Amino acid sequence: MAEYSGTTRTGGNVNIRYKKNSKSKKQVYIDYSLLFMTIFMVAFGLVMLYSASAYECQIEYHGDSAYYLRKQLTAVVFGVIGIVVVMFLGYRFFKHPVIATLVYWGSNFIALLVLTPLGVDANGAKRWINVGMSVQVCEVVKVGVIVYMAYYLNKYGKKIVKFKDWIKVLIVIAIPAGIIAGITKDLSSAVVIVGIAGIMLLIVGKDIRCLLGLMAAAIVGGSIFIATASFRMERVKVWLHPEKYQKEGGFQVLQALYAIGSGGLFGKGIGKGVQKLGYVPESQNDMIFTVICEELGIVGALAVILMFVFIVYRLWLIAMNSQDLFGALLTIGVMAHISVQTVINLAVVTSIFPNTGVPLPFMSYGGTSIMGLLVEMGMVFSVSKRNISAK
């Protein structure tokens, strides 16, 4: 039987369990439970996507009910290729200063391409670029932030003590968040980016007062963005009084609630939902959870939530058992991305938050979103592959 010698490395507020095998030079661990759940979530998402989009596709694409499904499936294939490539390179490939810096600035540069002729204008905002395929730039930026924050905090985390050090971190976060909120007018994605970075900072932050100060600054900045944009203030009014502003978006809010309420305990059955038939706009995108609630009921909705809880739990265990702080931070970043985005999406769908465009991870329609998530999961699998144990 192999013998182990264990030590503990501490990175900020995280205690990382670190073990070496005295007889075997290489220990391979793959978190099969997380792998299975990822596969299941993607497959389930494809089923619900088809159910949510078939009616709209038949109308808009001349009877081709599987149009969105094919595009999403193509993105999944590219995402799986991304997993294989990232696992082949290994997560420590992104630990190199040049690579981490290129990923960070490269993702910001891609976001700025919306200002060029490559930018795609939709509903008064440019959030996509056309490079032979449509790319939602905020999803690229999220990956860049996770990689660079992991590198930066791994290298400078212990040195972030004084206020000026926190200002440097704030600049690192503010650049991508500012580009997404200011240029692409996507405040919700900027909030997700700040949430990802904030949770990663919690892992290594020593001075909680400075961290709370940065959080307060983010809240104030977000409030200013909302107050200075009429369409964002309109969304708040719609959220407070959807019945009075049905033409401005209240109709979607009310129909989403009707869909959730009409599902009952066990739902109407997959494919038998009614609200997706032109009543809930964009039901295959941000509102796909309403379709799940209507067709699978409270039981199905709770099952989906529990699956997300399980994924977050496995990610936390992998992070805590990582062989180094960089791997732990990468995994925490992915965990933050999935958890923050899921919470916001469910809060919007249930009208706890004002309506905003945040997709439900693994399920909402969006090629760039699913590819980005799968690449992130590839990094996590690479971390878990090097772990001795993850119980």
RACORUR-V38263 format. One record per residue. N is the residue number from 1. SS is DSSP state (@ for helix, = for strand, . for the rest). PSI is psi in radians with two decimals (* if undefined). OMEGA is omega in radians with two decimals (* if undefined). Layout:
BEGIN
N:SS:PSI:OMEGA / N:SS:PSI:OMEGA
END
This chain:
BEGIN
1:.:2.44:-3.12 / 2:.:2.55:3.11 / 3:.:2.57:-3.07 / 4:=:2.52:3.00 / 5:=:2.19:-3.01 / 6:=:2.47:3.01 / 7:=:2.99:3.14 / 8:=:2.26:3.06 / 9:=:2.38:-3.13 / 10:=:2.20:3.08 / 11:=:1.73:-3.11 / 12:.:-2.03:-3.12 / 13:.:0.13:-3.06 / 14:=:2.30:3.01 / 15:=:2.01:-3.08 / 16:=:2.15:3.12 / 17:=:2.14:-3.05 / 18:=:2.09:-3.09 / 19:=:2.53:3.08 / 20:=:2.48:3.11 / 21:=:2.24:-3.06 / 22:.:-0.29:-3.10 / 23:.:-0.51:-3.11 / 24:.:2.31:-3.09 / 25:.:-0.43:-3.05 / 26:.:2.15:3.07 / 27:.:2.19:-3.12 / 28:.:2.20:3.09 / 29:.:2.25:3.05 / 30:.:2.25:3.14 / 31:.:1.57:-3.07 / 32:@:-0.55:3.12 / 33:@:-0.72:3.09 / 34:@:-0.69:3.11 / 35:@:-0.82:3.14 / 36:@:-0.78:-3.11 / 37:@:-0.64:3.09 / 38:@:-0.80:3.11 / 39:@:-0.78:-3.12 / 40:@:-0.75:-3.12 / 41:@:-0.72:3.12 / 42:@:-0.79:3.14 / 43:@:-0.77:3.10 / 44:@:-0.69:3.10 / 45:@:-0.67:3.11 / 46:@:-0.70:3.11 / 47:@:-0.83:-3.12 / 48:@:-0.55:3.08 / 49:@:-0.77:3.12 / 50:@:-0.74:3.13 / 51:@:-0.69:-3.08 / 52:@:-0.47:-2.97 / 53:@:-0.20:-3.02 / 54:@:-0.77:-3.11 / 55:@:-0.84:-3.13 / 56:@:-0.69:3.14 / 57:@:-0.66:3.11 / 58:@:-0.63:-3.13 / 59:@:-0.81:-3.02 / 60:@:-0.44:-3.03 / 61:.:0.69:2.97 / 62:.:0.87:3.05 / 63:.:0.05:3.14 / 64:.:1.53:-3.05 / 65:.:-0.31:-3.08 / 66:.:0.30:-3.07 / 67:@:-0.94:-3.14 / 68:@:-0.65:-3.14 / 69:@:-0.77:3.14 / 70:@:-0.75:-3.14 / 71:@:-0.72:3.13 / 72:@:-0.68:3.13 / 73:@:-0.65:3.07 / 74:@:-0.75:3.11 / 75:@:-0.65:3.11 / 76:@:-0.72:3.12 / 77:@:-0.79:3.10 / 78:@:-0.62:3.10 / 79:@:-0.70:3.10 / 80:@:-0.70:3.06 / 81:@:-0.70:3.09 / 82:@:-0.70:3.09 / 83:@:-0.81:-3.11 / 84:@:-0.77:-3.13 / 85:@:-0.81:-3.11 / 86:@:-0.71:3.12 / 87:@:-0.59:3.09 / 88:@:-0.74:3.12 / 89:@:-0.61:-3.08 / 90:.:2.53:-3.07 / 91:@:-0.45:-3.13 / 92:@:-0.24:3.02 / 93:@:-0.64:-3.10 / 94:@:-0.10:3.12 / 95:@:-0.32:3.14 / 96:.:2.33:-3.08 / 97:@:-0.73:-3.12 / 98:@:-0.78:-3.11 / 99:@:-0.84:-3.13 / 100:@:-0.72:3.13 / 101:@:-0.72:3.11 / 102:@:-0.72:3.13 / 103:@:-0.76:-3.12 / 104:@:-0.98:-3.10 / 105:@:-0.55:3.09 / 106:@:-0.72:3.12 / 107:@:-0.67:3.08 / 108:@:-0.68:3.11 / 109:@:-0.72:3.11 / 110:@:-0.69:3.11 / 111:@:-0.65:-3.14 / 112:@:-0.27:3.13 / 113:@:-0.22:3.08 / 114:@:-0.34:3.13 / 115:@:-0.16:3.14 / 116:.:3.07:3.08 / 117:.:-0.25:3.10 / 118:.:-0.33:-3.11 / 119:=:2.44:-3.14 / 120:=:2.13:-3.12 / 121:=:2.18:3.09 / 122:=:2.13:3.13 / 123:.:0.66:3.06 / 124:.:0.12:-3.14 / 125:=:2.55:3.09 / 126:=:1.83:-3.11 / 127:=:0.00:-3.12 / 128:=:2.74:2.96 / 129:=:2.61:-3.13 / 130:=:1.90:3.12 / 131:.:0.80:-3.02 / 132:.:-0.43:3.01 / 133:.:2.73:-3.11 / 134:=:2.22:-3.12 / 135:=:2.14:3.07 / 136:=:1.97:-2.92 / 137:@:-0.51:-3.11 / 138:@:-0.54:3.14 / 139:@:-0.60:3.08 / 140:@:-0.73:-3.13 / 141:@:-0.65:3.14 / 142:@:-0.76:3.11 / 143:@:-0.75:3.14 / 144:@:-0.71:3.14 / 145:@:-0.75:3.14 / 146:@:-0.82:-3.11 / 147:@:-0.84:-3.05 / 148:@:-0.66:3.10 / 149:@:-0.67:3.09 / 150:@:-0.76:3.11 / 151:@:-0.83:-3.05 / 152:@:-0.80:-3.11 / 153:@:-0.52:3.06 / 154:@:-0.63:-3.09 / 155:@:-0.71:-3.02 / 156:@:0.05:-3.03 / 157:@:-0.77:-3.11 / 158:@:-0.31:-3.11 / 159:@:-0.10:-3.13 / 160:.:1.51:-3.08 / 161:.:-0.87:-3.09 / 162:.:2.88:-3.10 / 163:@:-0.65:-3.13 / 164:@:-0.52:3.09 / 165:@:-0.67:3.09 / 166:@:-0.58:3.09 / 167:@:-0.70:3.10 / 168:@:-0.75:3.10 / 169:@:-0.72:3.13 / 170:@:-0.69:3.12 / 171:@:-0.74:3.12 / 172:@:-0.68:-3.13 / 173:@:-0.68:-3.02 / 174:@:-0.55:-3.11 / 175:@:-1.02:3.13 / 176:@:-0.67:3.13 / 177:@:-0.68:3.12 / 178:@:-0.69:3.11 / 179:@:-0.80:-3.09 / 180:@:-0.75:-3.11 / 181:@:-0.73:-3.03 / 182:@:-0.71:-3.04 / 183:@:-0.79:-3.14 / 184:.:-0.11:3.13 / 185:.:0.62:-3.12 / 186:.:1.38:-3.08 / 187:@:-0.63:-3.11 / 188:@:-0.72:3.10 / 189:@:-0.60:3.07 / 190:@:-0.66:3.09 / 191:@:-0.71:3.10 / 192:@:-0.75:3.13 / 193:@:-0.81:3.11 / 194:@:-0.66:3.11 / 195:@:-0.74:3.10 / 196:@:-0.90:-3.11 / 197:@:-0.68:-3.13 / 198:@:-0.75:3.12 / 199:@:-0.67:3.09 / 200:@:-0.64:3.11 / 201:@:-0.58:3.12 / 202:@:-0.49:-3.09 / 203:@:-0.62:-3.06 / 204:@:-0.20:-3.07 / 205:.:2.35:3.14 / 206:.:-0.62:-3.11 / 207:.:1.70:-3.08 / 208:@:-0.44:3.14 / 209:@:-0.74:3.11 / 210:@:-0.68:3.13 / 211:@:-0.73:3.09 / 212:@:-0.61:3.09 / 213:@:-0.73:3.10 / 214:@:-0.66:3.09 / 215:@:-0.70:3.10 / 216:@:-0.69:3.10 / 217:@:-0.70:3.13 / 218:@:-0.70:3.13 / 219:@:-0.75:3.12 / 220:@:-0.78:3.12 / 221:@:-0.75:3.11 / 222:@:-0.69:3.12 / 223:@:-0.68:3.12 / 224:@:-0.75:3.11 / 225:@:-0.71:-3.14 / 226:@:-0.78:-3.05 / 227:@:-0.48:-3.08 / 228:.:0.05:3.11 / 229:.:2.10:-3.05 / 230:@:-0.65:-3.09 / 231:@:-0.50:3.08 / 232:@:-0.70:3.07 / 233:@:-0.60:3.10 / 234:@:-0.65:3.12 / 235:@:-0.62:3.09 / 236:@:-0.72:3.12 / 237:@:-0.71:3.11 / 238:@:-0.70:3.14 / 239:@:-0.72:-3.11 / 240:@:-0.64:-3.09 / 241:.:1.22:-3.08 / 242:.:-0.53:-3.10 / 243:.:-0.41:-3.13 / 244:.:-0.33:-3.04 / 245:.:0.87:-3.06 / 246:@:-0.60:3.12 / 247:@:-0.45:-3.10 / 248:@:0.03:3.13 / 249:@:-0.20:3.13 / 250:@:-0.50:3.12 / 251:@:-0.78:3.13 / 252:@:-0.74:-3.13 / 253:@:-0.82:-3.11 / 254:@:-0.77:-3.13 / 255:@:-0.60:3.10 / 256:@:-0.74:3.12 / 257:@:-0.65:3.09 / 258:@:-0.73:-3.13 / 259:@:-0.77:-3.13 / 260:@:-0.75:-3.11 / 261:@:-0.54:-3.05 / 262:@:-0.18:-3.10 / 263:.:-0.43:-3.14 / 264:.:-2.64:-3.07 / 265:.:-0.79:-3.06 / 266:.:-0.01:3.07 / 267:.:3.06:-3.11 / 268:.:-0.16:-3.10 / 269:.:2.54:-3.12 / 270:.:2.25:3.14 / 271:.:-0.11:-3.04 / 272:.:0.13:3.11 / 273:.:2.65:-3.09 / 274:.:-0.67:-3.02 / 275:.:-0.43:3.13 / 276:.:-0.18:-3.09 / 277:.:0.97:3.08 / 278:.:-0.04:-3.11 / 279:.:-0.76:3.10 / 280:.:1.82:3.13 / 281:.:2.52:3.11 / 282:.:0.73:-3.10 / 283:.:-0.42:3.13 / 284:.:-0.18:-3.11 / 285:.:-1.97:-3.05 / 286:.:-0.40:-3.05 / 287:.:0.34:-3.08 / 288:@:-0.42:3.12 / 289:@:-0.48:3.08 / 290:@:-0.65:3.09 / 291:@:-0.72:3.10 / 292:@:-0.78:-3.13 / 293:@:-0.75:-3.10 / 294:@:-0.68:-3.03 / 295:@:-0.42:-3.14 / 296:@:-0.11:3.06 / 297:@:-2.97:-3.13 / 298:@:-0.68:-3.13 / 299:@:-0.81:3.13 / 300:@:-0.72:3.13 / 301:@:-0.76:3.11 / 302:@:-0.64:3.11 / 303:@:-0.73:3.11 / 304:@:-0.78:3.12 / 305:@:-0.74:3.13 / 306:@:-0.58:3.09 / 307:@:-0.70:3.07 / 308:@:-0.70:3.10 / 309:@:-0.72:3.14 / 310:@:-0.75:3.13 / 311:@:-0.81:3.13 / 312:@:-0.71:3.12 / 313:@:-0.79:3.14 / 314:@:-0.68:3.11 / 315:@:-0.71:3.12 / 316:@:-0.76:-3.14 / 317:@:-0.71:3.11 / 318:@:-0.74:3.12 / 319:@:-0.76:-3.10 / 320:@:-0.40:3.13 / 321:.:0.17:-3.11 / 322:.:2.58:3.14 / 323:.:-0.29:3.12 / 324:.:2.88:-3.10 / 325:@:-0.61:-3.13 / 326:@:-0.81:3.11 / 327:@:-0.70:3.11 / 328:@:-0.76:-3.12 / 329:@:-0.69:3.07 / 330:@:-0.84:-3.10 / 331:@:-0.71:3.09 / 332:@:-0.65:3.11 / 333:@:-0.76:3.10 / 334:@:-0.74:3.10 / 335:@:-0.74:3.13 / 336:@:-0.75:3.13 / 337:@:-0.90:-3.09 / 338:@:-0.79:-3.07 / 339:@:-0.81:-3.13 / 340:@:-0.78:-3.09 / 341:@:-0.66:3.12 / 342:@:-0.81:-3.14 / 343:@:-0.79:-3.13 / 344:@:-0.79:-3.13 / 345:@:-0.84:-3.12 / 346:@:-0.61:3.11 / 347:@:-0.67:3.11 / 348:@:-0.81:-3.10 / 349:@:-0.66:-3.14 / 350:.:0.15:3.08 / 351:.:0.49:3.01 / 352:.:-0.61:3.06 / 353:.:2.76:3.01 / 354:.:2.67:-3.10 / 355:.:2.25:3.13 / 356:.:2.76:-3.00 / 357:.:1.34:3.07 / 358:.:2.05:-3.11 / 359:.:2.72:3.05 / 360:.:2.10:-3.06 / 361:.:2.40:3.08 / 362:.:-0.18:-3.01 / 363:.:-0.75:-3.13 / 364:.:2.61:3.10 / 365:.:2.32:3.12 / 366:.:1.88:-3.07 / 367:@:-0.78:-3.12 / 368:@:-0.65:-3.13 / 369:@:-0.85:-3.10 / 370:@:-0.62:3.11 / 371:@:-0.76:3.12 / 372:@:-0.76:3.13 / 373:@:-0.72:-3.12 / 374:@:-0.64:3.05 / 375:@:-0.74:3.09 / 376:@:-0.72:3.11 / 377:@:-0.56:3.06 / 378:@:-0.71:3.07 / 379:@:-0.72:3.14 / 380:@:-0.76:3.12 / 381:@:-0.60:3.09 / 382:@:-0.68:3.08 / 383:@:-0.82:-3.10 / 384:@:-0.51:3.13 / 385:@:-0.52:-3.12 / 386:@:-0.13:3.13 / 387:.:2.49:3.07 / 388:.:-0.73:-3.14 / 389:.:2.61:3.03 / 390:.:1.61:-3.00 / 391:.:*:*
END
